[in-house]
Amino acid sequence: MSSNNKVTSGNTRPSVSKSAGLIWNELKKVTWPTRREALRLTLLVLIISGTIGAILSVIDIGFAELFKFLTES
C-alpha cells in the first residue's frame, strides 16, 4: 500500500506569468459566439429581464394598493 503522492509545502503557487499562460491557453479553447449570436442573446436577456421587471412592478403596485386599502379603515 505504497502511495506515490508527493508531499508539497502549502506555499506552492504558480508564478503570475505561468498563471497567465495557463489562462490564455484555456481561453483559446473556448468556442466564442459570433457577433450576431451575441447580439441576439443579449437582446433576449434584456427582453426577458424587462418582462419580469414589469410583472414584478405590477405585483408590487397591487400589493401596495391592497395594503393601503386595508390600513385606511
Helices and strands as residue ranges (DSSP letters): H 16-29, H 35-71
